[in-house]
Amino acid sequence: MISERVFLVVGTDTGVGKTVFAGLFARYLMNEGVGVRAVKPFCSGGKADIEFLVAVQDGMFPQEDLNFWCSDEPISPAAWELRHGQAVDFEGCIGWTKQKGAATGVLLVEGVGGLLAPLVKGKTVVSIGQVIGAQLIVVAPNRVGVINQVLLTIEVAAKRGLKVALVVLMGQKEPDDSVPENPDLIRQNLPEMTGFKGVIEFPYLGPEASDPSLIPVHANEAGKVLSRVAELLALSSPSGAGD
């Protein structure tokens, strides 16, 4: 069963801004009085993302309540298994994630890499969404090529029985010529999907977007967009924010 309060934040690739979006959205909801937790069950390449999620949620949760498995190596959990000959506990992670969801109102689950990134043998990021009944928030860099990447991700999601709620296009330092038309072309080429809320453009927050010391500044800069996201997902009352 699909939950209206559980969201899997997935990227069209790695390093596209999932953590920044998920963290700042969680902070916005917290400030609106919504019970929320943003977690990243699997994390590769060190703990910087987890440290950001701890900070952006005002230290309300320790790292062990936001992350189940972490590796310093920037490789997928499945690659880590092959390299080290040790098993990654996927079922344990699913149980952990469900427990965190039961303890909060809104659960934002950040994936690792793209939707088909392998977690363990026979399991991908898709598997998390299927088991926990999450709606998808697809995060993608707003640049040339993003239309194909988003449509491929959504096609995979639909074939695997996942519901896509939102597409978030992350602003880039140097916007290319494709940016003005990207949102409309994505909308025009999407398949018909029940419950899809729209395509949102997220502002570029600079090279230090994940710097914990700048969280208040960035939360303010992205406030109008985050308000609109909350409204579209029916997680807060309408604020009058523009499209």
C-alpha positions as CSV (number, residue, x, y, z in Angstrom):
1,M,0.0,0.0,0.0
2,I,1.3,3.5,-0.9
3,S,1.6,5.8,2.0
4,E,0.7,9.5,1.8
5,R,3.3,10.3,4.4
6,V,6.3,8.3,3.3
7,F,8.5,9.6,0.5
8,L,11.6,8.1,-1.2
9,V,13.9,10.9,-2.5
10,V,15.7,9.4,-5.5
11,G,18.1,11.0,-7.9
12,T,18.6,10.6,-11.7
13,D,22.3,10.1,-10.7
14,T,24.6,10.5,-7.7
15,G,25.5,13.9,-6.5
16,V,22.5,15.7,-7.9
17,G,21.3,17.3,-4.6
18,K,19.1,14.8,-2.9
19,T,20.6,15.4,0.5
20,V,20.3,19.1,0.3
21,F,16.7,19.0,-0.9
22,A,15.6,16.3,1.6
23,G,17.3,18.0,4.5
24,L,16.0,21.5,3.8
25,F,12.5,20.2,3.1
26,A,12.6,18.4,6.5
27,R,13.7,21.6,8.2
28,Y,10.9,23.5,6.5
29,L,8.3,21.0,7.7
30,M,9.7,21.1,11.2
31,N,9.4,24.8,11.3
32,E,5.8,24.5,10.2
33,G,5.1,22.2,13.2
34,V,4.9,19.0,11.1
35,G,6.4,15.9,12.7
36,V,9.1,14.7,10.2
37,R,12.3,12.8,10.0
38,A,14.7,12.7,7.0
39,V,16.8,9.5,7.0
40,K,19.4,8.0,4.7
41,P,19.5,4.3,5.3
42,F,22.4,3.6,3.0
43,C,25.3,6.1,2.7
44,S,28.5,5.8,0.8
45,G,31.6,8.0,0.6
46,G,31.8,9.0,4.2
47,K,29.4,10.6,6.7
48,A,29.1,14.1,5.4
49,D,25.5,13.6,4.2
50,I,24.5,12.1,7.6
51,E,26.2,15.0,9.5
52,F,24.2,17.4,7.3
53,L,20.9,15.6,8.1
54,V,21.7,15.7,11.8
55,A,22.4,19.4,11.7
56,V,19.5,20.4,9.4
57,Q,17.1,18.7,11.9
58,D,18.6,20.7,14.8
59,G,20.4,17.7,16.3
60,M,17.0,16.1,17.3
61,F,18.2,12.7,16.1
62,P,21.7,11.1,16.5
63,Q,23.4,9.7,13.5
64,E,22.3,6.1,14.3
65,D,18.7,7.2,14.1
66,L,19.2,8.7,10.6
67,N,21.5,6.1,9.0
68,F,21.6,2.3,9.1
69,W,24.7,1.5,6.9
70,C,27.6,3.6,6.0
71,S,30.9,3.2,4.1
72,D,33.8,5.6,3.6
73,E,34.2,4.2,0.1
74,P,32.3,6.0,-2.7
75,I,30.8,2.8,-4.1
76,S,27.3,1.2,-3.9
77,P,26.5,-1.2,-1.1
78,A,26.4,-4.0,-3.6
79,A,29.9,-3.1,-4.8
80,W,31.1,-3.0,-1.2
81,E,29.8,-6.5,-0.7
82,L,31.7,-7.8,-3.7
83,R,34.9,-6.0,-2.6
84,H,34.9,-7.0,1.0
85,G,33.1,-10.4,0.9
86,Q,30.7,-9.3,3.6
87,A,27.0,-9.1,3.5
88,V,25.0,-5.9,3.7
89,D,21.9,-6.5,5.8
90,F,19.1,-5.3,3.5
91,E,16.2,-6.8,5.5
92,G,17.6,-5.3,8.6
93,C,17.7,-1.9,6.9
94,I,14.1,-2.3,5.8
95,G,13.0,-3.1,9.3
96,W,15.0,-0.1,10.6
97,T,13.4,2.2,8.0
98,K,9.9,1.0,8.8
99,Q,10.5,1.6,12.5
100,K,11.6,5.1,11.9
101,G,8.5,5.7,9.8
102,A,6.3,4.4,12.6
103,A,7.8,6.9,15.0
104,T,7.1,10.0,13.0
105,G,4.5,11.8,11.0
106,V,6.3,12.3,7.7
107,L,9.2,10.2,6.7
108,L,11.7,11.3,4.0
109,V,13.9,8.4,2.9
110,E,16.9,9.4,0.8
111,G,18.1,6.8,-1.6
112,V,21.6,6.3,-2.7
113,G,22.5,7.0,-6.3
114,G,19.8,6.4,-8.9
115,L,16.6,4.3,-8.8
116,L,18.4,1.1,-10.1
117,A,21.5,1.5,-8.0
118,P,22.3,-2.0,-6.6
119,L,22.1,-2.3,-2.8
120,V,22.6,-6.1,-2.4
121,K,22.2,-9.0,-4.9
122,G,18.8,-8.7,-6.4
123,K,17.8,-5.5,-4.6
124,T,18.0,-1.9,-5.8
125,V,16.8,1.4,-4.5
126,V,13.5,0.5,-6.2
127,S,13.2,-2.3,-3.7
128,I,13.2,0.2,-0.8
129,G,10.3,2.1,-2.3
130,Q,8.3,-1.1,-3.0
131,V,8.7,-2.5,0.5
132,I,8.0,0.6,2.5
133,G,5.2,1.9,0.2
134,A,6.8,5.2,-0.5
135,Q,5.9,7.8,-3.0
136,L,8.8,9.0,-5.1
137,I,10.3,12.5,-5.3
138,V,12.7,12.5,-8.2
139,V,15.6,15.0,-7.9
140,A,17.5,15.9,-11.0
141,P,20.1,18.5,-12.1
142,N,18.4,21.2,-14.3
143,R,20.7,21.0,-17.3
144,V,20.9,19.5,-20.8
145,G,20.1,15.8,-20.7
146,V,17.8,16.0,-17.7
147,I,14.6,15.4,-19.8
148,N,15.8,11.9,-20.8
149,Q,17.1,11.1,-17.4
150,V,13.8,12.1,-15.6
151,L,11.6,10.2,-18.1
152,L,13.7,7.1,-17.9
153,T,13.6,7.2,-14.1
154,I,9.8,7.6,-14.2
155,E,9.4,4.8,-16.7
156,V,11.3,2.4,-14.4
157,A,9.2,3.6,-11.4
158,A,6.0,3.0,-13.2
159,K,7.0,-0.5,-14.4
160,R,7.9,-1.4,-10.8
161,G,4.6,-0.2,-9.4
162,L,6.0,2.9,-7.7
163,K,4.0,6.2,-7.5
164,V,5.8,9.3,-8.5
165,A,4.7,12.4,-6.6
166,L,7.0,15.1,-7.7
167,V,10.0,16.0,-9.9
168,V,12.5,18.6,-8.5
169,L,14.9,20.2,-10.9
170,M,18.0,21.5,-9.0
171,G,19.5,24.8,-10.2
172,Q,23.1,24.8,-11.5
173,K,26.0,27.2,-11.0
174,E,26.1,27.9,-14.8
175,P,22.7,27.3,-16.3
176,D,22.9,26.1,-19.9
177,D,20.6,26.9,-22.8
178,S,18.2,24.1,-22.0
179,V,17.1,25.4,-18.6
180,P,14.1,27.6,-19.7
181,E,12.3,24.7,-21.6
182,N,13.3,21.7,-19.4
183,P,10.4,21.9,-17.0
184,D,7.7,22.3,-19.7
185,L,9.2,19.6,-21.9
186,I,9.2,17.2,-18.9
187,R,5.6,17.9,-18.2
188,Q,4.6,17.5,-21.8
189,N,6.3,14.1,-22.2
190,L,5.3,12.5,-18.9
191,P,3.0,9.5,-19.0
192,E,-0.4,9.9,-17.3
193,M,0.2,9.3,-13.6
194,T,-2.3,9.2,-10.8
195,G,-1.2,11.4,-7.9
196,F,1.6,13.3,-9.7
197,K,1.8,16.8,-8.3
198,G,4.2,18.6,-10.7
199,V,7.7,19.7,-11.7
200,I,9.4,22.1,-9.3
201,E,12.5,24.2,-9.9
202,F,14.8,24.5,-6.9
203,P,17.2,27.4,-6.7
204,Y,21.0,27.0,-6.9
205,L,22.4,27.5,-3.4
206,G,26.1,27.7,-4.2
207,P,29.0,25.3,-3.9
208,E,28.5,25.2,-0.1
209,A,24.8,24.1,-0.2
210,S,25.5,21.3,2.3
211,D,27.5,23.4,4.7
212,P,25.8,23.0,8.1
213,S,26.8,26.5,9.2
214,L,24.8,27.9,6.2
215,I,21.6,26.0,6.8
216,P,19.5,29.0,8.1
217,V,20.6,31.1,5.1
218,H,19.8,28.3,2.6
219,A,16.5,27.4,4.2
220,N,15.5,31.0,3.8
221,E,16.6,31.2,0.2
222,A,14.7,28.1,-0.7
223,G,11.7,28.9,1.6
224,K,9.2,29.8,-1.1
225,V,9.9,26.7,-3.2
226,L,9.8,24.5,-0.1
227,S,6.5,26.0,0.9
228,R,5.1,25.1,-2.6
229,V,6.4,21.6,-2.3
230,A,4.7,21.1,1.1
231,E,1.5,22.5,-0.4
232,L,1.6,20.2,-3.4
233,L,2.2,17.2,-1.2
234,A,-0.6,18.2,1.2
235,L,1.8,18.3,4.1
236,S,0.9,21.8,5.2
237,S,-1.8,24.4,4.7
238,P,-1.7,26.4,1.4
239,S,0.6,29.4,1.9
240,G,-0.1,31.3,-1.2
241,A,3.3,30.6,-2.6
242,G,3.5,31.0,-6.4
243,D,4.3,28.4,-9.0
